[in-house]
Amino acid sequence: MEEAIKQFNTQFAWKPKVVNKEKLPALSSSILNGMGGSHLAADFLRAYRPDLDISIFSDYGLPALPGLRLKNALLIASSFSGNTEEALDFAKKALAAKLPLAIIAKGGVLLAFAIKHGLPHVVLPATNIQPRSGLGYQVIALATLIGDRTLLAELEELTRSLKPNTLRTAGKALAQSLYRKVPVIYASAKNTAIAYNWKIKLNETGKIPAFYNVFPELNHNEMTGFDVIPSTKHLSRNLHFVFLADKTDHPQIKRRMKVCTRLYKERGFSVTEVPFTGKYTLQRMCESLLIADWTALHLSELYGTEADQVPMVEEFKRLVSS
């Protein structure tokens, strides 16, 4: 896990090719099916480029959309391992319905399916890292499939601008603050994907409970759950709130974060602000995620958990398929 974090920037230098590219339709809309780390690339790109018409569908079958919408979109089945049953079911249904279909996978049954049916596909590098650690590869693969050359050039720049190891100290310090606490990650709505990714890293790498929400929505509901009185104080006493502060957020979002921080602290909660760093948007997004990586890794060390593997997920898969 540590080496995967240190080498994260090198993923953006990868230059994949689309197999059966001649069968790839020229469509401006896409719908990606992926579970867990396999849909984070689409989340990430939508956060960076809201103008990109990318939808995410994380379930079996096909999304309940009008037939014309499905026919005019590139359906992408994405599975890092290539063995995710939801993605395979999505691909089979799309093929049976004769819908535009492409595949992203490292191997497994999904890649075999793509080869058997001559589908456009991108083969992810043969690496042993976990899907959540392979975000760079998956982002590059998705950007290649949708054919956005400008986006690919911007992503490649991350190879040079990202310095993962320089963020380790920040992650270690945050891990110390979060030790024996349950993290709750807050961000602006436009940074939903970043906050969600923080939660995933803390869950999967740290093996701890973690939750997230976004401004301004949380001020209309979740916040009221922390207006503690003696009879409810014990329910949330171990929470630690992490505010992801982005200097490009709307001024009122910044004000909401400031006021919310004050109200939480007055009620006895611990709050840490983690500002986005970096010179430009993609760099800021990735540096935040790298701080999350280091935080989760150091929490894993503090608790003595297995950082890399996800044995409960694997056990669940075996039980579901048996």
C-alpha positions in Angstrom: 0.0 0.0 0.0 2.8 2.4 0.9 4.5 2.0 -2.4 1.3 2.4 -4.3 0.8 5.8 -2.6 4.3 6.9 -3.3 4.1 5.9 -7.0 0.5 7.3 -7.5 1.7 10.1 -9.8 3.4 7.7 -12.2 0.0 6.2 -13.1 -0.9 9.3 -15.1 2.0 8.7 -17.5 0.3 5.5 -18.7 -0.8 5.6 -22.4 -3.4 2.8 -23.0 -4.8 1.8 -26.3 -8.4 1.0 -27.2 -8.6 -2.5 -28.6 -11.2 -2.7 -31.4 -11.2 1.1 -31.5 -12.8 1.0 -34.9 -16.0 -0.3 -33.3 -16.1 2.6 -30.8 -19.0 4.8 -31.6 -18.6 8.6 -31.6 -21.0 9.5 -28.8 -20.7 12.5 -26.4 -22.6 10.8 -23.6 -21.6 7.8 -21.5 -23.0 5.6 -18.7 -20.4 3.8 -16.6 -21.2 0.8 -14.5 -18.8 0.2 -11.7 -18.7 -0.8 -8.0 -16.5 0.5 -5.3 -13.2 1.7 -6.6 -14.2 0.9 -10.2 -16.5 3.9 -10.4 -14.3 6.4 -8.7 -12.7 7.5 -12.0 -16.1 8.6 -13.3 -16.8 10.4 -10.0 -13.4 12.1 -10.2 -13.9 13.3 -13.8 -17.4 14.5 -13.2 -16.1 16.6 -10.3 -13.3 18.1 -12.4 -15.3 18.5 -15.6 -19.0 18.9 -14.8 -19.6 19.5 -18.5 -18.7 15.9 -19.3 -21.9 13.9 -19.9 -21.0 10.9 -17.7 -23.6 9.0 -15.6 -22.8 6.4 -13.0 -24.9 3.2 -12.5 -23.9 0.9 -9.7 -26.3 -2.0 -9.8 -27.3 -5.1 -11.7 -28.9 -4.8 -15.1 -29.4 -1.6 -17.0 -30.5 1.8 -15.7 -34.2 2.6 -16.0 -33.8 5.2 -18.7 -35.7 5.9 -21.9 -34.5 3.6 -24.7 -33.3 6.5 -26.9 -31.1 7.7 -24.0 -29.4 4.3 -23.7 -28.9 4.0 -27.5 -27.3 7.4 -27.7 -24.8 6.8 -24.9 -21.7 4.7 -24.7 -22.2 2.1 -22.0 -19.0 1.3 -20.1 -18.6 -1.8 -17.9 -15.7 -1.1 -15.6 -14.2 -3.6 -13.2 -10.6 -3.4 -11.9 -10.4 -7.1 -11.3 -12.7 -8.0 -14.2 -14.7 -10.3 -12.0 -17.3 -7.9 -10.5 -20.7 -9.6 -11.1 -22.7 -6.4 -11.3 -20.5 -5.0 -14.1 -20.7 -8.4 -16.0 -24.4 -8.5 -15.7 -24.6 -4.9 -17.0 -22.4 -5.8 -19.9 -24.4 -8.9 -20.8 -27.7 -7.0 -20.7 -26.2 -4.2 -22.8 -25.0 -6.6 -25.4 -28.3 -8.5 -25.5 -30.1 -5.1 -26.1 -27.6 -4.2 -28.8 -26.5 -1.1 -27.1 -23.1 0.7 -27.6 -20.8 -1.0 -25.2 -17.1 -0.8 -24.1 -15.1 -2.5 -21.3 -12.5 -1.4 -18.8 -10.8 -4.3 -16.9 -7.5 -5.7 -15.9 -8.5 -9.3 -16.7 -11.0 -11.8 -15.4 -14.3 -12.8 -16.9 -15.2 -9.3 -18.0 -12.1 -8.9 -20.2 -12.7 -12.4 -21.6 -16.3 -11.3 -22.4 -15.0 -8.3 -24.3 -12.5 -10.4 -26.3 -15.1 -13.0 -27.1 -17.5 -10.5 -28.5 -15.0 -8.2 -30.1 -16.0 -5.2 -28.0 -14.0 -2.0 -27.7 -12.0 -2.3 -24.5 -9.1 -1.0 -22.5 -6.9 -3.4 -20.6 -5.7 -2.0 -17.3 -2.0 -2.6 -16.3 -1.3 -6.0 -14.7 -0.7 -4.7 -11.1 -1.5 -6.1 -7.7 -2.7 -2.8 -6.2 -6.2 -2.5 -4.9 -8.8 -0.7 -7.1 -8.9 2.3 -4.8 -5.2 2.7 -5.3 -5.5 2.5 -9.1 -7.5 5.6 -9.6 -5.0 7.1 -12.0 -5.0 4.1 -14.3 -8.8 4.1 -14.3 -9.1 7.8 -14.9 -6.7 7.6 -17.9 -8.6 4.5 -19.3 -11.9 6.3 -19.1 -10.6 9.6 -20.6 -9.1 7.5 -23.4 -12.4 5.7 -24.1 -14.3 9.0 -24.3 -11.6 10.4 -26.5 -10.9 13.7 -24.8 -7.3 14.6 -25.8 -7.3 17.9 -23.9 -8.3 16.0 -20.7 -5.6 13.4 -21.3 -2.9 16.1 -21.6 -4.1 17.7 -18.4 -4.0 14.4 -16.6 -0.5 13.6 -17.9 0.8 16.8 -16.2 0.0 15.2 -12.8 2.9 12.9 -13.4 5.2 15.9 -12.9 3.2 18.1 -10.5 2.2 15.5 -7.9 4.8 14.7 -5.2 3.0 12.1 -3.1 5.7 11.7 -0.4 5.6 15.4 0.5 2.1 14.9 1.8 2.9 12.1 4.2 3.5 14.3 7.2 0.1 15.9 6.8 -1.6 12.5 6.7 0.3 11.2 9.7 -0.6 14.3 11.8 -4.3 13.9 10.9 -4.2 10.2 11.7 -3.0 11.1 15.2 -5.9 13.5 15.6 -8.4 10.9 14.3 -7.1 8.0 16.4 -9.9 6.5 18.5 -12.4 8.7 16.7 -15.0 8.1 14.0 -14.2 10.4 11.0 -17.0 12.4 9.4 -15.8 14.0 6.2 -17.4 17.2 5.0 -16.9 19.1 1.7 -18.8 21.3 -0.7 -21.3 19.7 -3.1 -18.9 20.1 -6.0 -16.3 18.1 -4.1 -18.7 15.2 -3.2 -16.5 12.8 -5.1 -13.5 13.8 -3.0 -15.3 13.5 0.3 -16.7 10.1 -0.7 -13.2 8.9 -1.8 -11.9 9.9 1.6 -14.5 7.8 3.3 -13.7 4.8 1.1 -10.0 5.0 1.9 -10.7 5.2 5.6 -13.0 2.3 5.4 -10.9 0.0 3.2 -7.4 1.0 4.2 -7.9 2.0 7.8 -10.7 -0.6 8.4 -12.6 1.9 10.5 -16.1 3.4 10.3 -16.2 6.7 8.4 -18.9 8.8 6.9 -19.3 11.8 4.7 -21.7 14.6 3.7 -21.7 17.8 1.8 -22.6 21.5 2.2 -25.1 23.0 2.0 -27.4 20.0 2.2 -26.1 18.8 5.6 -27.1 22.1 7.2 -30.7 21.3 6.5 -30.8 17.9 8.2 -27.7 16.0 9.4 -26.4 19.0 11.5 -29.5 18.7 13.8 -28.4 15.3 14.8 -25.5 16.8 16.6 -27.4 19.4 18.7 -26.6 17.2 21.7 -28.3 17.1 25.0 -27.4 14.9 28.0 -29.7 12.0 26.8 -28.1 11.9 23.2 -24.5 13.1 23.8 -23.2 9.5 24.1 -24.4 8.7 20.6 -21.9 11.0 18.8 -19.2 11.6 21.4 -16.5 9.7 19.4 -17.1 11.7 16.1 -14.3 13.8 14.6 -15.3 16.1 11.8 -12.9 16.8 8.9 -13.7 19.8 6.8 -12.2 19.7 3.3 -11.8 23.4 2.6 -11.5 24.5 -1.1 -10.5 28.1 -1.8 -12.6 27.9 -5.0 -15.8 27.1 -3.1 -18.8 29.5 -3.2 -18.4 32.3 -0.6 -21.5 31.1 1.2 -20.2 27.6 1.4 -17.0 28.9 3.1 -19.2 30.9 5.5 -21.3 27.8 6.2 -18.2 25.8 7.0 -17.0 28.5 9.4 -20.3 28.8 11.2 -20.8 25.0 11.3 -17.3 24.6 12.8 -18.1 27.1 15.5 -21.4 25.4 16.4 -19.8 21.9 16.5 -16.9 23.1 18.7 -19.4 24.8 21.1 -21.1 21.4 21.5 -17.9 19.7 22.3 -17.0 18.1 19.0 -13.5 18.0 17.5 -13.1 19.6 14.1 -10.1 19.7 11.8 -9.9 21.7 8.6 -7.9 20.1 5.8 -7.4 22.7 3.0 -7.0 21.8 -0.6 -3.4 22.5 -1.7 -1.8 22.7 -5.1 -1.7 25.3 -7.9 -4.5 24.0 -10.1 -7.7 22.1 -9.8 -6.6 18.6 -10.8 -3.5 18.9 -8.6 -5.6 20.1 -5.6 -8.1 17.2 -6.0 -5.3 14.6 -6.2 -3.3 16.1 -3.3 -6.4 15.9 -1.1 -6.8 12.2 -2.0 -3.2 11.6 -1.3 -3.6 13.1 2.2 -6.5 10.7 2.6 -4.3 7.8 1.6 -1.6 8.7 4.1 -4.1 9.3 6.8 -5.8 5.9 6.3 -2.4 4.1 6.1 -1.2 5.6 9.3 -4.5 4.9 11.1 -4.1 1.3 9.9 -0.7 1.2 11.5 -2.0 2.8 14.8 -4.8 0.2 15.0 -2.8 -2.8 13.7 -5.2 -3.5 10.8 -4.4 -5.0 7.4 -4.1 -1.9 5.2 -4.0 -3.5 1.7 -6.4 -6.3 1.5 -10.2 -6.3 2.2 -10.9 -9.8 3.7 -14.5 -9.0 4.7 -15.4 -8.0 1.1 -13.8 -11.2 -0.2 -15.6 -13.3 2.4 -18.9 -11.6 1.4 -18.3 -12.3 -2.3 -17.7 -16.0 -1.5 -20.9 -16.2 0.5 -23.0 -14.4 -2.1 -21.7 -16.6 -4.9 -22.0 -19.9 -3.0 
